[in-house]
Amino acid sequence: MARKLAVLVWHMLTKQADYLWARPSLVAHKIRAMELLAGKPQKKGNKPGPAYAYNVKKLRDQEMRVAEQAQKGYERFVDTWRPRPPDEKARGRLNPARLE
């Protein structure tokens, strides 16, 4: 599991891409909470900020359904995935003693 997570993070960093299945309102909510903990001032007024969607139950539930569907799709992909056996020529190049 740790290796899969490390590979995922490596791909995201090298390609400078966001996580595809992130829940936008949850991410905005967490970022705003970190900003407030770091000392950023509160915003006053009637204009909702980017984390506002997290407070709307309907939007939060919709994001959760999308995330659940993505999880089910990933589980189906992993269940049907089968690794290929290593190529014999490549195996011999990596460890010539095995061929004897």
MOPAC internal coordinates of N, CA, C and O (Angstrom, degrees):
PM7 1SCF
backbone

  N    0.0000 0     0.00 0     0.00 0    0    0    0
  C    1.4427 1     0.00 0     0.00 0    1    0    0
  C    1.5276 1   111.04 1     0.00 0    2    1    0
  O    1.2310 1   120.20 1   138.82 1    3    2    1
  N    1.3228 1   117.23 1   -41.18 1    3    2    1
  C    1.4597 1   120.12 1  -179.07 1    5    3    2
  C    1.5313 1   110.73 1   -64.92 1    6    5    3
  O    1.2310 1   120.86 1   143.27 1    7    6    5
  N    1.3302 1   115.96 1   -36.73 1    7    6    5
  C    1.4630 1   119.33 1   179.53 1    9    7    6
  C    1.5236 1   110.31 1   -65.76 1   10    9    7
  O    1.2310 1   120.18 1   137.60 1   11   10    9
  N    1.3344 1   117.25 1   -42.40 1   11   10    9
  C    1.4652 1   120.69 1   179.05 1   13   11   10
  C    1.5258 1   110.52 1   -61.39 1   14   13   11
  O    1.2310 1   120.76 1   137.83 1   15   14   13
  N    1.3181 1   116.16 1   -42.17 1   15   14   13
  C    1.4527 1   120.27 1   179.21 1   17   15   14
  C    1.5229 1   110.75 1   -65.40 1   18   17   15
  O    1.2310 1   120.21 1   138.72 1   19   18   17
  N    1.3253 1   117.20 1   -41.28 1   19   18   17
  C    1.4649 1   121.09 1   178.74 1   21   19   18
  C    1.5297 1   110.79 1   -63.35 1   22   21   19
  O    1.2310 1   120.03 1   138.79 1   23   22   21
  N    1.3304 1   117.56 1   -41.21 1   23   22   21
  C    1.4617 1   121.33 1   178.69 1   25   23   22
  C    1.5261 1   110.11 1   -65.25 1   26   25   23
  O    1.2310 1   120.38 1   138.02 1   27   26   25
  N    1.3194 1   116.88 1   -41.98 1   27   26   25
  C    1.4642 1   121.01 1   178.52 1   29   27   26
  C    1.5292 1   110.46 1   -60.20 1   30   29   27
  O    1.2310 1   120.42 1   132.23 1   31   30   29
  N    1.3147 1   116.81 1   -47.77 1   31   30   29
  C    1.4641 1   121.20 1   179.80 1   33   31   30
  C    1.5195 1   110.51 1   -63.53 1   34   33   31
  O    1.2310 1   119.82 1   138.09 1   35   34   33
  N    1.3246 1   117.94 1   -41.91 1   35   34   33
  C    1.4598 1   121.17 1   179.51 1   37   35   34
  C    1.5223 1   110.58 1   -59.98 1   38   37   35
  O    1.2310 1   120.23 1   133.92 1   39   38   37
  N    1.3436 1   117.16 1   -46.08 1   39   38   37
  C    1.4719 1   120.32 1   179.90 1   41   39   38
  C    1.5204 1   110.91 1   -63.17 1   42   41   39
  O    1.2310 1   120.39 1   138.32 1   43   42   41
  N    1.3276 1   116.86 1   -41.68 1   43   42   41
  C    1.4575 1   119.74 1  -179.18 1   45   43   42
  C    1.5284 1   111.12 1   -65.59 1   46   45   43
  O    1.2310 1   120.04 1   140.93 1   47   46   45
  N    1.3284 1   117.52 1   -39.07 1   47   46   45
  C    1.4606 1   120.65 1  -179.68 1   49   47   46
  C    1.5256 1   112.01 1   -71.91 1   50   49   47
  O    1.2310 1   120.13 1   136.41 1   51   50   49
  N    1.3271 1   117.36 1   -43.59 1   51   50   49
  C    1.4677 1   119.48 1  -177.06 1   53   51   50
  C    1.5282 1   111.49 1   -70.74 1   54   53   51
  O    1.2310 1   120.13 1   148.84 1   55   54   53
  N    1.3203 1   117.35 1   -31.16 1   55   54   53
  C    1.4679 1   120.51 1   179.81 1   57   55   54
  C    1.5205 1   112.12 1   -95.36 1   58   57   55
  O    1.2310 1   120.58 1   178.96 1   59   58   57
  N    1.3399 1   116.50 1    -1.04 1   59   58   57
  C    1.4661 1   122.67 1  -178.42 1   61   59   58
  C    1.5309 1   110.64 1    48.90 1   62   61   59
  O    1.2310 1   121.12 1  -127.97 1   63   62   61
  N    1.3317 1   115.47 1    52.03 1   63   62   61
  C    1.4558 1   121.93 1  -178.37 1   65   63   62
  C    1.5180 1   110.11 1  -119.21 1   66   65   63
  O    1.2310 1   121.14 1   -31.78 1   67   66   65
  N    1.3168 1   115.42 1   148.22 1   67   66   65
  C    1.4559 1   120.55 1   175.09 1   69   67   66
  C    1.5237 1   109.08 1   -80.25 1   70   69   67
  O    1.2310 1   121.15 1   -18.93 1   71   70   69
  N    1.3224 1   115.40 1   161.07 1   71   70   69
  C    1.4612 1   120.83 1   176.54 1   73   71   70
  C    1.5214 1   108.14 1   -64.74 1   74   73   71
  O    1.2310 1   120.16 1   -52.89 1   75   74   73
  N    1.3073 1   117.30 1   127.11 1   75   74   73
  C    1.4542 1   122.69 1  -172.06 1   77   75   74
  C    1.5293 1   112.73 1   -62.41 1   78   77   75
  O    1.2310 1   119.67 1   143.13 1   79   78   77
  N    1.3151 1   118.24 1   -36.87 1   79   78   77
  C    1.4501 1   120.79 1  -173.29 1   81   79   78
  C    1.5328 1   112.79 1  -103.20 1   82   81   79
  O    1.2310 1   120.17 1  -157.48 1   83   82   81
  N    1.3161 1   117.28 1    22.52 1   83   82   81
  C    1.4627 1   120.39 1   179.07 1   85   83   82
  C    1.5265 1   109.90 1   -66.00 1   86   85   83
  O    1.2310 1   121.18 1   -34.18 1   87   86   85
  N    1.3190 1   115.36 1   145.82 1   87   86   85
  C    1.4622 1   121.05 1   175.91 1   89   87   86
  C    1.5245 1   107.57 1   -91.07 1   90   89   87
  O    1.2310 1   119.84 1   -70.86 1   91   90   89
  N    1.3448 1   117.90 1   109.14 1   91   90   89
  C    1.4691 1   121.38 1  -171.46 1   93   91   90
  C    1.5282 1   114.42 1   -56.35 1   94   93   91
  O    1.2310 1   119.69 1   136.09 1   95   94   93
  N    1.3184 1   118.19 1   -43.91 1   95   94   93
  C    1.4626 1   118.46 1  -177.24 1   97   95   94
  C    1.5258 1   111.19 1   -69.68 1   98   97   95
  O    1.2310 1   120.02 1   145.17 1   99   98   97
  N    1.3289 1   117.57 1   -34.83 1   99   98   97
  C    1.4620 1   120.63 1   178.13 1  101   99   98
  C    1.5273 1   110.62 1   -67.43 1  102  101   99
  O    1.2310 1   120.72 1   138.38 1  103  102  101
  N    1.3360 1   116.24 1   -41.62 1  103  102  101
  C    1.4625 1   120.32 1   178.38 1  105  103  102
  C    1.5284 1   109.98 1   -63.33 1  106  105  103
  O    1.2310 1   120.09 1   135.45 1  107  106  105
  N    1.3445 1   117.43 1   -44.55 1  107  106  105
  C    1.4635 1   120.99 1   179.10 1  109  107  106
  C    1.5276 1   110.65 1   -62.32 1  110  109  107
  O    1.2310 1   120.62 1   139.62 1  111  110  109
  N    1.3251 1   116.42 1   -40.38 1  111  110  109
  C    1.4686 1   121.17 1   179.02 1  113  111  110
  C    1.5314 1   110.72 1   -62.38 1  114  113  111
  O    1.2310 1   120.43 1   135.04 1  115  114  113
  N    1.3270 1   116.79 1   -44.96 1  115  114  113
  C    1.4648 1   120.61 1  -179.49 1  117  115  114
  C    1.5287 1   111.56 1   -67.49 1  118  117  115
  O    1.2310 1   120.28 1   139.54 1  119  118  117
  N    1.3223 1   117.08 1   -40.46 1  119  118  117
  C    1.4593 1   120.30 1   178.95 1  121  119  118
  C    1.5264 1   110.22 1   -63.76 1  122  121  119
  O    1.2310 1   120.28 1   137.42 1  123  122  121
  N    1.3342 1   117.07 1   -42.58 1  123  122  121
  C    1.4679 1   120.23 1   179.84 1  125  123  122
  C    1.5303 1   110.40 1   -65.27 1  126  125  123
  O    1.2310 1   120.00 1   141.26 1  127  126  125
  N    1.3280 1   117.61 1   -38.74 1  127  126  125
  C    1.4656 1   120.42 1   177.84 1  129  127  126
  C    1.5258 1   110.51 1   -62.85 1  130  129  127
  O    1.2310 1   120.23 1   139.76 1  131  130  129
  N    1.3342 1   117.17 1   -40.24 1  131  130  129
  C    1.4703 1   120.41 1   177.84 1  133  131  130
  C    1.5267 1   110.91 1   -66.99 1  134  133  131
  O    1.2310 1   120.41 1   141.01 1  135  134  133
  N    1.3366 1   116.83 1   -38.99 1  135  134  133
  C    1.4627 1   119.94 1   177.77 1  137  135  134
  C    1.5217 1   110.78 1   -60.59 1  138  137  135
  O    1.2310 1   120.54 1   136.20 1  139  138  137
  N    1.3184 1   116.57 1   -43.80 1  139  138  137
  C    1.4604 1   120.38 1  -179.70 1  141  139  138
  C    1.5245 1   111.03 1   -65.63 1  142  141  139
  O    1.2310 1   120.26 1   140.04 1  143  142  141
  N    1.3461 1   117.10 1   -39.96 1  143  142  141
  C    1.4623 1   120.05 1   177.03 1  145  143  142
  C    1.5235 1   112.06 1   -65.20 1  146  145  143
  O    1.2310 1   120.59 1   148.91 1  147  146  145
  N    1.3199 1   116.47 1   -31.09 1  147  146  145
  C    1.4578 1   120.91 1  -179.64 1  149  147  146
  C    1.5273 1   112.27 1   -79.10 1  150  149  147
  O    1.2310 1   120.38 1   173.13 1  151  150  149
  N    1.3280 1   116.88 1    -6.87 1  151  150  149
  C    1.4582 1   119.71 1   176.23 1  153  151  150
  C    1.5095 1   115.59 1   104.72 1  154  153  151
  O    1.2310 1   119.66 1  -173.00 1  155  154  153
  N    1.3212 1   118.26 1     7.00 1  155  154  153
  C    1.4509 1   120.15 1   177.63 1  157  155  154
  C    1.5329 1   108.21 1   -68.15 1  158  157  155
  O    1.2310 1   119.79 1   -40.76 1  159  158  157
  N    1.3269 1   118.01 1   139.24 1  159  158  157
  C    1.4668 1   119.05 1  -175.87 1  161  159  158
  C    1.5266 1   112.38 1   -69.01 1  162  161  159
  O    1.2310 1   121.34 1   -27.28 1  163  162  161
  N    1.3207 1   115.03 1   152.72 1  163  162  161
  C    1.4567 1   120.96 1   176.55 1  165  163  162
  C    1.5181 1   109.43 1   -70.47 1  166  165  163
  O    1.2310 1   120.97 1   -29.75 1  167  166  165
  N    1.3218 1   115.75 1   150.25 1  167  166  165
  C    1.4607 1   120.97 1   177.65 1  169  167  166
  C    1.5162 1   107.81 1   -97.81 1  170  169  167
  O    1.2310 1   120.75 1   -52.74 1  171  170  169
  N    1.3047 1   116.17 1   127.26 1  171  170  169
  C    1.4612 1   121.42 1   179.21 1  173  171  170
  C    1.5177 1   108.75 1  -106.90 1  174  173  171
  O    1.2310 1   121.04 1   -29.67 1  175  174  173
  N    1.3193 1   115.62 1   150.33 1  175  174  173
  C    1.4573 1   120.21 1   176.57 1  177  175  174
  C    1.5175 1   111.23 1   132.57 1  178  177  175
  O    1.2310 1   121.64 1     4.21 1  179  178  177
  N    1.3259 1   114.46 1  -175.79 1  179  178  177
  C    1.4701 1   120.90 1  -176.38 1  181  179  178
  C    1.5211 1   113.07 1   -94.10 1  182  181  179
  O    1.2310 1   119.81 1   172.33 1  183  182  181
  N    1.3130 1   117.97 1    -7.67 1  183  182  181
  C    1.4639 1   120.92 1  -177.22 1  185  183  182
  C    1.5294 1   109.73 1   -83.78 1  186  185  183
  O    1.2310 1   119.91 1   -59.27 1  187  186  185
  N    1.3477 1   117.78 1   120.73 1  187  186  185
  C    1.4756 1   119.34 1   179.27 1  189  187  186
  C    1.5299 1   111.18 1   -71.07 1  190  189  187
  O    1.2310 1   120.93 1   -34.83 1  191  190  189
  N    1.3047 1   115.84 1   145.17 1  191  190  189
  C    1.4595 1   121.50 1   179.46 1  193  191  190
  C    1.5187 1   111.39 1   -87.76 1  194  193  191
  O    1.2310 1   120.34 1     3.29 1  195  194  193
  N    1.3331 1   116.95 1  -176.71 1  195  194  193
  C    1.4641 1   120.40 1  -177.55 1  197  195  194
  C    1.5270 1   113.23 1   -66.44 1  198  197  195
  O    1.2310 1   119.53 1   157.83 1  199  198  197
  N    1.3220 1   118.49 1   -22.17 1  199  198  197
  C    1.4634 1   121.17 1  -179.25 1  201  199  198
  C    1.5338 1   111.64 1   -86.92 1  202  201  199
  O    1.2310 1   120.12 1  -178.64 1  203  202  201
  N    1.3189 1   117.37 1     1.36 1  203  202  201
  C    1.4586 1   120.37 1  -177.02 1  205  203  202
  C    1.5322 1   112.65 1   -61.68 1  206  205  203
  O    1.2310 1   120.40 1   143.20 1  207  206  205
  N    1.3224 1   116.84 1   -36.80 1  207  206  205
  C    1.4665 1   120.79 1  -176.69 1  209  207  206
  C    1.5215 1   111.84 1   -59.16 1  210  209  207
  O    1.2310 1   120.24 1   154.26 1  211  210  209
  N    1.3294 1   117.15 1   -25.74 1  211  210  209
  C    1.4591 1   120.04 1   179.78 1  213  211  210
  C    1.5273 1   110.82 1   -67.15 1  214  213  211
  O    1.2310 1   120.03 1   155.04 1  215  214  213
  N    1.3184 1   117.55 1   -24.96 1  215  214  213
  C    1.4597 1   121.49 1  -179.86 1  217  215  214
  C    1.5266 1   112.76 1   -82.17 1  218  217  215
  O    1.2310 1   119.69 1   167.77 1  219  218  217
  N    1.3118 1   118.19 1   -12.23 1  219  218  217
  C    1.4613 1   122.47 1   179.73 1  221  219  218
  C    1.5224 1   107.66 1   -92.02 1  222  221  219
  O    1.2310 1   120.48 1   -69.78 1  223  222  221
  N    1.3193 1   116.69 1   110.22 1  223  222  221
  C    1.4676 1   121.90 1  -174.09 1  225  223  222
  C    1.5260 1   112.10 1   -58.61 1  226  225  223
  O    1.2310 1   120.15 1   140.94 1  227  226  225
  N    1.3198 1   117.31 1   -39.06 1  227  226  225
  C    1.4677 1   120.87 1  -178.61 1  229  227  226
  C    1.5420 1   110.59 1   -61.31 1  230  229  227
  O    1.2310 1   120.51 1   134.35 1  231  230  229
  N    1.3274 1   116.64 1   -45.65 1  231  230  229
  C    1.4691 1   119.85 1   178.97 1  233  231  230
  C    1.5208 1   111.65 1   -67.64 1  234  233  231
  O    1.2310 1   120.81 1   140.34 1  235  234  233
  N    1.3178 1   116.06 1   -39.66 1  235  234  233
  C    1.4648 1   120.61 1   178.91 1  237  235  234
  C    1.5271 1   110.32 1   -62.67 1  238  237  235
  O    1.2310 1   120.29 1   136.52 1  239  238  237
  N    1.3299 1   117.05 1   -43.48 1  239  238  237
  C    1.4668 1   120.95 1   178.72 1  241  239  238
  C    1.5269 1   111.60 1   -65.05 1  242  241  239
  O    1.2310 1   120.67 1   141.95 1  243  242  241
  N    1.3356 1   116.32 1   -38.05 1  243  242  241
  C    1.4648 1   120.16 1   178.91 1  245  243  242
  C    1.5321 1   110.29 1   -63.93 1  246  245  243
  O    1.2310 1   120.22 1   135.84 1  247  246  245
  N    1.3211 1   117.19 1   -44.16 1  247  246  245
  C    1.4645 1   120.28 1   177.55 1  249  247  246
  C    1.5230 1   110.84 1   -62.47 1  250  249  247
  O    1.2310 1   120.69 1   142.12 1  251  250  249
  N    1.3217 1   116.28 1   -37.88 1  251  250  249
  C    1.4633 1   120.47 1  -179.45 1  253  251  250
  C    1.5375 1   110.31 1   -65.61 1  254  253  251
  O    1.2310 1   120.17 1   140.20 1  255  254  253
  N    1.3288 1   117.28 1   -39.80 1  255  254  253
  C    1.4741 1   119.89 1   177.89 1  257  255  254
  C    1.5260 1   111.06 1   -63.77 1  258  257  255
  O    1.2310 1   120.56 1   138.42 1  259  258  257
  N    1.3238 1   116.53 1   -41.58 1  259  258  257
  C    1.4677 1   120.14 1   178.27 1  261  259  258
  C    1.5216 1   110.05 1   -62.75 1  262  261  259
  O    1.2310 1   120.42 1   137.87 1  263  262  261
  N    1.3294 1   116.80 1   -42.13 1  263  262  261
  C    1.4663 1   120.54 1   179.01 1  265  263  262
  C    1.5282 1   111.22 1   -64.97 1  266  265  263
  O    1.2310 1   119.97 1   141.50 1  267  266  265
  N    1.3285 1   117.67 1   -38.50 1  267  266  265
  C    1.4700 1   120.60 1   178.16 1  269  267  266
  C    1.5194 1   111.17 1   -65.83 1  270  269  267
  O    1.2310 1   120.16 1   139.21 1  271  270  269
  N    1.3446 1   117.29 1   -40.79 1  271  270  269
  C    1.4637 1   120.51 1   177.58 1  273  271  270
  C    1.5318 1   110.29 1   -63.56 1  274  273  271
  O    1.2310 1   120.44 1   139.29 1  275  274  273
  N    1.3163 1   116.77 1   -40.71 1  275  274  273
  C    1.4687 1   119.95 1   178.14 1  277  275  274
  C    1.5159 1   110.56 1   -63.21 1  278  277  275
  O    1.2310 1   120.50 1   139.21 1  279  278  277
  N    1.3271 1   116.65 1   -40.79 1  279  278  277
  C    1.4647 1   120.55 1   179.06 1  281  279  278
  C    1.5224 1   111.04 1   -63.47 1  282  281  279
  O    1.2310 1   120.13 1   137.94 1  283  282  281
  N    1.3295 1   117.36 1   -42.06 1  283  282  281
  C    1.4695 1   120.69 1   178.49 1  285  283  282
  C    1.5237 1   110.97 1   -64.23 1  286  285  283
  O    1.2310 1   120.38 1   138.90 1  287  286  285
  N    1.3384 1   116.87 1   -41.10 1  287  286  285
  C    1.4625 1   120.46 1   177.35 1  289  287  286
  C    1.5117 1   111.65 1   -62.71 1  290  289  287
  O    1.2310 1   120.39 1   138.87 1  291  290  289
  N    1.3310 1   116.85 1   -41.13 1  291  290  289
  C    1.4581 1   121.09 1   177.85 1  293  291  290
  C    1.5241 1   110.41 1   -64.36 1  294  293  291
  O    1.2310 1   120.12 1   137.65 1  295  294  293
  N    1.3302 1   117.37 1   -42.35 1  295  294  293
  C    1.4648 1   120.22 1   179.46 1  297  295  294
  C    1.5251 1   111.11 1   -63.51 1  298  297  295
  O    1.2310 1   119.97 1   140.09 1  299  298  297
  N    1.3316 1   117.66 1   -39.91 1  299  298  297
  C    1.4736 1   120.18 1   176.62 1  301  299  298
  C    1.5215 1   110.46 1   -63.12 1  302  301  299
  O    1.2310 1   120.53 1   137.84 1  303  302  301
  N    1.3270 1   116.59 1   -42.16 1  303  302  301
  C    1.4638 1   120.91 1   179.05 1  305  303  302
  C    1.5243 1   110.76 1   -60.59 1  306  305  303
  O    1.2310 1   120.40 1   133.57 1  307  306  305
  N    1.3226 1   116.84 1   -46.43 1  307  306  305
  C    1.4625 1   120.97 1  -178.25 1  309  307  306
  C    1.5267 1   110.90 1   -67.08 1  310  309  307
  O    1.2310 1   119.99 1   142.46 1  311  310  309
  N    1.3279 1   117.63 1   -37.54 1  311  310  309
  C    1.4659 1   120.68 1   179.98 1  313  311  310
  C    1.5279 1   112.12 1   -65.03 1  314  313  311
  O    1.2310 1   120.03 1   145.94 1  315  314  313
  N    1.3283 1   117.56 1   -34.06 1  315  314  313
  C    1.4596 1   120.43 1  -176.74 1  317  315  314
  C    1.5292 1   112.56 1   -92.68 1  318  317  315
  O    1.2310 1   120.03 1   170.41 1  319  318  317
  N    1.3149 1   117.54 1    -9.59 1  319  318  317
  C    1.4531 1   120.75 1  -177.76 1  321  319  318
  C    1.5230 1   110.50 1   -76.25 1  322  321  319
  O    1.2310 1   120.92 1   -47.90 1  323  322  321
  N    1.3086 1   115.85 1   132.10 1  323  322  321
  C    1.4579 1   122.13 1   177.80 1  325  323  322
  C    1.5218 1   108.26 1  -129.50 1  326  325  323
  O    1.2310 1   119.77 1   -52.89 1  327  326  325
  N    1.3261 1   118.04 1   127.11 1  327  326  325
  C    1.4701 1   119.57 1   179.64 1  329  327  326
  C    1.5243 1   110.69 1   -70.05 1  330  329  327
  O    1.2310 1   121.12 1   -33.03 1  331  330  329
  N    1.3164 1   115.46 1   146.97 1  331  330  329
  C    1.4575 1   120.47 1   176.71 1  333  331  330
  C    1.5119 1   108.98 1   -80.53 1  334  333  331
  O    1.2310 1   120.17 1   -34.95 1  335  334  333
  N    1.3293 1   117.28 1   145.05 1  335  334  333
  C    1.4702 1   118.47 1   174.98 1  337  335  334
  C    1.5239 1   109.15 1   -67.58 1  338  337  335
  O    1.2310 1   120.09 1   -29.67 1  339  338  337
  N    1.3190 1   117.43 1   150.33 1  339  338  337
  C    1.4763 1   119.73 1  -178.79 1  341  339  338
  C    1.5180 1   111.20 1   -65.33 1  342  341  339
  O    1.2310 1   121.40 1   -32.18 1  343  342  341
  N    1.3037 1   114.94 1   147.82 1  343  342  341
  C    1.4565 1   122.32 1   178.04 1  345  343  342
  C    1.5308 1   108.42 1   -69.99 1  346  345  343
  O    1.2310 1   120.01 1   -46.88 1  347  346  345
  N    1.3248 1   117.58 1   133.12 1  347  346  345
  C    1.4677 1   121.44 1  -176.50 1  349  347  346
  C    1.5264 1   111.78 1   -63.89 1  350  349  347
  O    1.2310 1   119.94 1   142.57 1  351  350  349
  N    1.3387 1   117.72 1   -37.43 1  351  350  349
  C    1.4677 1   119.59 1   179.36 1  353  351  350
  C    1.5215 1   110.05 1   -65.25 1  354  353  351
  O    1.2310 1   120.40 1   137.32 1  355  354  353
  N    1.3044 1   116.83 1   -42.68 1  355  354  353
  C    1.4687 1   120.28 1   179.63 1  357  355  354
  C    1.5165 1   110.13 1   -66.95 1  358  357  355
  O    1.2310 1   119.91 1   141.49 1  359  358  357
  N    1.3160 1   117.78 1   -38.51 1  359  358  357
  C    1.4611 1   121.36 1   179.61 1  361  359  358
  C    1.5339 1   109.71 1   -61.62 1  362  361  359
  O    1.2310 1   120.07 1   139.21 1  363  362  361
  N    1.3322 1   117.47 1   -40.79 1  363  362  361
  C    1.4621 1   121.18 1   179.98 1  365  363  362
  C    1.5209 1   112.25 1   -66.76 1  366  365  363
  O    1.2310 1   120.28 1   143.18 1  367  366  365
  N    1.3356 1   117.08 1   -36.82 1  367  366  365
  C    1.4609 1   119.94 1   178.79 1  369  367  366
  C    1.5202 1   110.93 1   -67.38 1  370  369  367
  O    1.2310 1   120.49 1   144.50 1  371  370  369
  N    1.3143 1   116.68 1   -35.50 1  371  370  369
  C    1.4575 1   119.71 1  -177.99 1  373  371  370
  C    1.5215 1   112.04 1   -73.58 1  374  373  371
  O    1.2310 1   120.50 1   144.50 1  375  374  373
  N    1.3410 1   116.64 1   -35.50 1  375  374  373
  C    1.4518 1   119.91 1  -177.95 1  377  375  374
  C    1.5316 1   108.73 1  -144.06 1  378  377  375
  O    1.2310 1   119.66 1   -93.65 1  379  378  377
  N    1.3243 1   118.26 1    86.35 1  379  378  377
  C    1.4661 1   121.12 1  -176.21 1  381  379  378
  C    1.5279 1   113.85 1   -59.46 1  382  381  379
  O    1.2310 1   119.17 1   154.82 1  383  382  381
  N    1.3115 1   119.18 1   -25.18 1  383  382  381
  C    1.4602 1   121.92 1  -178.84 1  385  383  382
  C    1.5313 1   111.08 1   -66.22 1  386  385  383
  O    1.2310 1   119.58 1   156.50 1  387  386  385
  N    1.2980 1   118.40 1   -23.50 1  387  386  385
  C    1.4755 1   121.28 1  -179.14 1  389  387  386
  C    1.5378 1   111.78 1   -68.93 1  390  389  387
  O    1.2310 1   120.30 1   152.91 1  391  390  389
  N    1.3220 1   117.04 1   -27.09 1  391  390  389
  C    1.4504 1   119.75 1  -175.86 1  393  391  390
  C    1.5222 1   112.04 1   -74.60 1  394  393  391
  O    1.2310 1   119.83 1   162.26 1  395  394  393
  N    1.3161 1   117.93 1   -17.74 1  395  394  393
  C    1.4550 1   120.93 1  -177.60 1  397  395  394
  C    1.4921 1   112.37 1   -82.42 1  398  397  395
  O    1.2310 1   120.10 1   180.00 1  399  398  397

